[in-house]
Every structure is written in structure tokens, then in C-alpha cells.
Amino acid sequence: MAPGQWNGKNFGGGHTGNGKKNKTGHYNNTVHHRLQSHNVFTPGTVVIEKKTGKEGIVLQKVEKCPRSLIRVEINNEIKYIRTNLLHTKYRVNTLLKEQLVKVDLPNKKNAKTPFKKNTKLKEFRNSKKEFREQLNRYDPVTGEGGGVSIDYSDDTRGQYYIRRKSSSDMINAFNEKNLEVMNYRYTTINDRKKMTVTDNNVSRRRILDIFMYDSTGSTPNFVPDCNSKEDYYYIINKYMNESSKENKEE
């Protein structure tokens, strides 16, 4: 059975070394050897046989044969060799010059923009902290929190209420919406008609812990229908603009 690409459907051969990997591309010198045209192998051209590395000279063809067959004399032996098994003597040097040409990139220096300290970042952080504090529930230890909280003074089970009314209409709207949602959650979850014998009442504190956080359970979700960080920051910027207008009016 013939080796290499002349081996029918047994691609790559598998019996002898002749003819194997003639089209693998990159050789040990990291140069990509492209096949040369048959027009290059004119009589008198010095060529190298790829399989043996021997040097030979191209001769004029005597009889009619395919153009891919080149008549070559190697070590006083004349034979026909296919063009894909030959390359000219200085082919490697030519490829090196073609493929390893040093490219001089234009030396463009970008003009450095002067550093400007972002003075609005601190203002944004303070506004975000103030925004969260007005929506967060009341903490008796720190005394902070003006959002939906639980009052146990009149009922041992507690009642939801808004701890502090804000000067911002946006904050008041969010707190009223959260209060409505918490009351609805408590009523729906603890509905006796839908509960089984083994079910227990869920406390108001537990419902507030669950539904005032997002799905991860780690980030407070004080703003109703806020689905992303971009939406949250947009609302805070809107709150900042509203606060700045109130300060100008005063």
C-alpha cells in the first residue's frame, strides 16, 4: 500500500516514512513552507529533495509528462520527482525574509489628560447611605432606620408601621409600598384557611427579614420593583437631584 497522500482513504499513511506529513505546514525552523509552483522549477535551478535533503539540479524533460513531475539529477542519478517533494535551494531564506519582516508601528503617544479628582463620588456615597437609612427598619441599638419596622407596644405579635416620615416624596412612596407589601405577605402566609395542622405562624420579624432582601439573601431590597444595580443607582441619582432642588428652594 502506498504511503502518505497516495494512500487512498488511509489518510496520513501508516506503513513507511516516505510521503508522510508532507503538508503539515510548520517545520522545526518555525517557517511555514508553502508549496511552490511548477513554474519555479526551470532547467538549471538548484533544488532540495525534502525527503532526503539532498541537493540536485533541474533538467529539461525528455518525454511528455505531468507538469507536477520534475526531472532532477541528484548524485549523478536522474529521476522524476513531484513538485510537492521539492523546493528551491534558498527557499527557506526567502520565507524567513517574507514572514519574519520587522514591522515598524507608528509611534503615537496619546496626550495624557490631567487628573481630576471626582468630587461627586463622596456626595454619591453619602446620599446612598442616607437613602438606605430612611428605608431601613428601625434598630433600637443604633437608633437608625426610618423605614418599615415592627411595633410591639399594643400587640405581642407586633404591627408593621413606618418609623419616620421623610421630607422626600420618593422615600415616603417607597415606605408606603413596602408597608403594604409586608401586611399582604403576613396576611397571606398566616391565612388559617390555607394552613395545615402542622403549619406554624410565621412571625412579622421573620417575614421582614425574608422579603426585605433580594434572592441572594445578602443585599437589602428596599426599593420595590428594582431589578438591577443600574436601576438602583438611577433611583439614587434621582433622589440626589430631588434633594438638591429642595436645598436650593430653602
C-alpha positions as CSV (number, residue, x, y, z in Angstrom):
1,M,0.0,0.0,0.0
2,A,1.4,3.4,-1.0
3,P,2.3,5.8,1.8
4,G,1.2,9.4,2.5
5,Q,-1.4,11.2,0.5
6,W,-1.3,8.5,-2.2
7,N,-2.7,6.1,0.3
8,G,-6.4,6.2,-0.7
9,K,-8.6,6.8,2.3
10,N,-6.0,5.8,4.9
11,F,-5.1,9.5,5.5
12,G,-1.6,10.2,6.6
13,G,-0.2,6.7,5.7
14,G,0.9,4.3,8.4
15,H,3.5,1.9,6.9
16,T,6.6,3.7,5.8
17,G,8.1,7.1,6.4
18,N,8.1,8.1,2.8
19,G,5.4,10.6,1.9
20,K,4.2,11.2,5.5
21,K,3.3,14.7,6.7
22,N,4.3,16.5,3.6
23,K,1.5,19.1,4.2
24,T,1.9,19.6,7.9
25,G,2.9,23.3,7.3
26,H,5.3,24.3,10.1
27,Y,8.7,22.7,10.3
28,N,11.4,22.9,13.0
29,N,12.6,26.3,11.9
30,T,9.2,27.8,12.6
31,V,8.8,28.7,9.0
32,H,5.5,27.9,7.2
33,H,6.5,26.1,4.0
34,R,4.1,26.9,1.2
35,L,4.1,24.7,-1.9
36,Q,6.0,26.2,-4.8
37,S,4.5,26.4,-8.3
38,H,5.9,24.1,-11.0
39,N,6.9,27.2,-12.9
40,V,9.7,27.8,-10.4
41,F,11.5,24.6,-11.3
42,T,13.0,25.6,-14.6
43,P,16.0,23.8,-16.1
44,G,19.2,24.7,-14.2
45,T,17.5,25.5,-10.9
46,V,19.2,24.1,-7.8
47,V,16.6,22.2,-5.7
48,I,16.5,20.3,-2.5
49,E,14.6,17.0,-2.1
50,K,12.5,17.2,1.1
51,K,12.7,13.5,2.0
52,T,16.5,13.1,1.9
53,G,17.7,16.7,2.0
54,K,20.0,16.0,-1.0
55,E,20.8,18.8,-3.5
56,G,20.1,18.4,-7.2
57,I,19.7,20.3,-10.5
58,V,16.5,20.5,-12.6
59,L,16.9,19.1,-16.1
60,Q,15.0,19.5,-19.3
61,K,12.2,17.0,-19.7
62,V,12.7,14.4,-22.4
63,E,9.3,12.9,-22.8
64,K,5.8,14.3,-22.2
65,C,4.7,14.0,-18.5
66,P,2.6,15.8,-15.9
67,R,3.7,19.3,-15.0
68,S,3.9,18.2,-11.3
69,L,6.7,15.9,-12.2
70,I,10.1,17.5,-12.4
71,R,13.2,15.8,-14.0
72,V,16.0,16.2,-11.5
73,E,19.6,14.9,-11.3
74,I,20.8,14.0,-7.8
75,N,24.2,12.4,-7.2
76,N,24.6,11.5,-10.9
77,E,21.1,9.8,-10.8
78,I,18.3,11.2,-12.9
79,K,14.8,10.7,-11.7
80,Y,11.3,12.4,-11.8
81,I,10.2,13.9,-8.5
82,R,6.9,15.6,-7.7
83,T,6.9,19.3,-7.0
84,N,5.4,18.9,-3.5
85,L,8.6,17.0,-2.6
86,L,10.9,19.7,-3.9
87,H,11.9,23.2,-3.0
88,T,14.5,25.6,-4.3
89,K,17.8,25.9,-2.5
90,Y,17.2,29.3,-1.0
91,R,13.5,28.8,-0.4
92,V,13.9,28.8,3.4
93,N,15.9,32.1,3.4
94,T,13.2,33.7,1.2
95,L,10.4,32.5,3.5
96,L,12.3,33.8,6.5
97,K,12.6,37.2,4.9
98,E,8.9,37.2,3.9
99,Q,7.4,36.0,7.2
100,L,9.8,37.5,9.8
101,V,9.8,41.0,8.4
102,K,10.0,43.5,11.3
103,V,7.0,45.8,11.2
104,D,7.6,49.3,12.4
105,L,4.5,50.5,14.1
106,P,3.8,54.2,14.2
107,N,4.9,55.8,17.4
108,K,1.8,57.6,18.5
109,K,1.8,59.0,22.0
110,N,-1.6,59.7,23.5
111,A,-1.9,63.0,25.1
112,K,-2.3,62.5,28.9
113,T,-5.4,64.0,30.3
114,P,-4.8,65.9,33.5
115,F,-6.0,64.1,36.6
116,K,-9.3,65.4,38.1
117,K,-10.5,64.2,41.4
118,N,-14.1,63.0,41.4
119,T,-15.7,65.2,43.9
120,K,-19.2,63.8,43.3
121,L,-18.2,60.3,44.4
122,K,-18.2,61.2,48.1
123,E,-21.5,63.0,47.7
124,F,-23.0,60.0,45.9
125,R,-21.8,57.7,48.8
126,N,-23.3,59.9,51.4
127,S,-26.6,60.2,49.5
128,K,-26.7,56.4,49.1
129,K,-26.1,55.9,52.9
130,E,-28.8,58.5,53.7
131,F,-31.2,56.9,51.2
132,R,-30.7,53.4,52.8
133,E,-31.1,54.7,56.3
134,Q,-34.5,56.2,55.6
135,L,-35.8,52.9,54.1
136,N,-34.1,50.5,56.5
137,R,-36.1,49.3,59.6
138,Y,-35.5,50.8,63.0
139,D,-32.6,49.5,65.0
140,P,-33.1,50.2,68.7
141,V,-29.3,49.8,69.4
142,T,-28.0,52.4,67.0
143,G,-31.3,54.4,66.8
144,E,-31.1,54.4,63.0
145,G,-33.7,53.4,60.4
146,G,-36.8,55.2,59.3
147,G,-38.4,52.5,57.1
148,V,-40.9,49.7,57.8
149,S,-40.4,48.4,61.3
150,I,-42.4,46.4,63.9
151,D,-44.2,47.9,67.0
152,Y,-44.8,45.6,69.9
153,S,-46.3,48.1,72.3
154,D,-50.0,47.3,71.6
155,D,-49.8,43.7,70.3
156,T,-47.4,40.9,71.3
157,R,-47.3,39.7,67.8
158,G,-46.4,43.2,66.6
159,Q,-47.7,45.6,63.9
160,Y,-45.9,47.0,60.9
161,Y,-45.5,50.7,60.7
162,I,-43.4,53.4,59.1
163,R,-40.8,54.6,61.7
164,R,-40.2,58.1,60.3
165,K,-41.8,60.3,57.7
166,S,-39.3,61.7,55.3
167,S,-39.1,65.1,53.6
168,S,-38.7,63.3,50.3
169,D,-41.8,62.2,48.5
170,M,-39.8,59.3,46.8
171,I,-38.8,57.9,50.2
172,N,-42.4,58.1,51.6
173,A,-43.7,56.4,48.5
174,F,-41.3,53.5,48.8
175,N,-42.0,53.1,52.5
176,E,-45.8,53.1,52.0
177,K,-45.4,50.5,49.2
178,N,-43.1,48.3,51.5
179,L,-45.7,48.6,54.3
180,E,-48.5,47.5,52.0
181,V,-46.4,44.5,50.8
182,M,-45.4,43.4,54.3
183,N,-49.0,43.4,55.5
184,Y,-50.1,41.5,52.5
185,R,-47.3,38.9,53.0
186,Y,-48.2,38.4,56.6
187,T,-51.9,38.0,56.0
188,T,-51.4,35.6,53.1
189,I,-48.7,33.4,54.7
190,N,-50.6,33.1,58.0
191,D,-54.1,32.5,56.5
192,R,-55.7,29.8,58.7
193,K,-57.9,28.6,55.9
194,K,-54.9,27.6,53.8
195,M,-52.7,26.3,56.6
196,T,-52.5,22.6,57.6
197,V,-52.3,21.3,61.1
198,T,-48.5,21.0,61.1
199,D,-48.0,24.6,59.8
200,N,-47.0,27.3,62.2
201,N,-47.4,31.0,62.1
202,V,-44.6,33.0,60.6
203,S,-43.6,36.0,62.7
204,R,-43.6,39.5,61.4
205,R,-39.9,39.8,62.0
206,R,-39.2,36.7,60.0
207,I,-41.3,38.0,57.1
208,L,-39.5,41.3,57.2
209,D,-36.1,39.5,57.2
210,I,-37.0,37.4,54.2
211,F,-38.8,39.9,51.9
212,M,-36.7,43.0,52.6
213,Y,-33.7,41.2,50.9
214,D,-33.1,40.1,47.4
215,S,-32.9,36.5,46.2
216,T,-29.3,36.0,47.4
217,G,-30.3,36.9,50.9
218,S,-27.4,39.2,51.4
219,T,-28.4,42.5,49.7
220,P,-31.2,44.7,51.0
221,N,-34.0,45.3,48.6
222,F,-35.7,48.4,49.9
223,V,-36.8,49.7,46.6
224,P,-39.8,47.9,45.1
225,D,-39.5,46.7,41.5
226,C,-35.8,47.4,41.3
227,N,-34.2,44.6,39.2
228,S,-30.6,45.7,38.7
229,K,-27.8,47.7,40.1
230,E,-28.2,50.3,37.3
231,D,-31.8,50.8,38.3
232,Y,-30.8,51.3,41.9
233,Y,-28.1,53.9,41.1
234,Y,-30.5,55.7,38.8
235,I,-33.0,56.0,41.6
236,I,-30.3,57.3,44.0
237,N,-29.3,59.9,41.4
238,K,-32.9,60.9,41.1
239,Y,-33.0,61.2,44.9
240,M,-29.9,63.4,44.9
241,N,-31.4,65.7,42.3
242,E,-34.6,66.0,44.3
243,S,-32.6,66.8,47.5
244,S,-30.5,69.4,45.7
245,K,-33.7,71.1,44.4
246,E,-35.1,71.3,48.0
247,N,-31.8,72.8,49.3
248,K,-31.9,75.5,46.6
249,E,-35.5,76.4,47.4
250,E,-34.6,76.8,51.1
